[in-house]
Amino acid sequence: MSALDAAEELLSILPGIRFDKHIINKPTDRESFLERINAMISDPNYHDSK
């Protein structure tokens, strides 16, 4: 099992957290990072998924 597999498995028990939406894999460039953050902030359901 890789660390990435373990992270996905751990997230499966955390309600409201999605690997494809809330986790940013390294390495990432500045633009991709800012796009992901801006998408999360502008999502009206973001604060409800905590």
N, C-alpha and C positions, 0 to 999 in steps of 0.2 A: 504494500500500500504506500503510495506516495504522499507527501505532505499536502498536495492539492486534493487528493482523494479524501484525506482525513478532514480537511477544511470543509469540503462539501458534505461529508457525513455529519460533522459537528453542526453545521448550519441546518441540517434537516430536523434537528430537535429544537431549534430556536424559531418561535412563531414570528412571522412578519419579515424575516430576513431571507433574502434571496441571493444566491451566489452570483447570478448573472446581472443583478441590479445593484446590490449594495457592496460588493467586493471588487476592488481594483487590483488586478494582478501587476506585479512588478516584472520587468521594467515598464514604465509608462512614460510617454512624453507629456510635456506641459499641456499641449492642446487637448489631448485625449483626457487628461486628468480634469481640466477645467470644463470640458464638455460634460463629463459624467457628473461633476459636482453641480453644475448649472441645471442639468436635467433633474437631479434629485431635489434641488431647492425649488424649482418651478413646478414640480409635481404636486398637485393639491392633495394627493393621498400620502405623500411622504411622511408628514408628521403623524398621521394615523397609524403608520406601520411600525412605530417604535415599540 
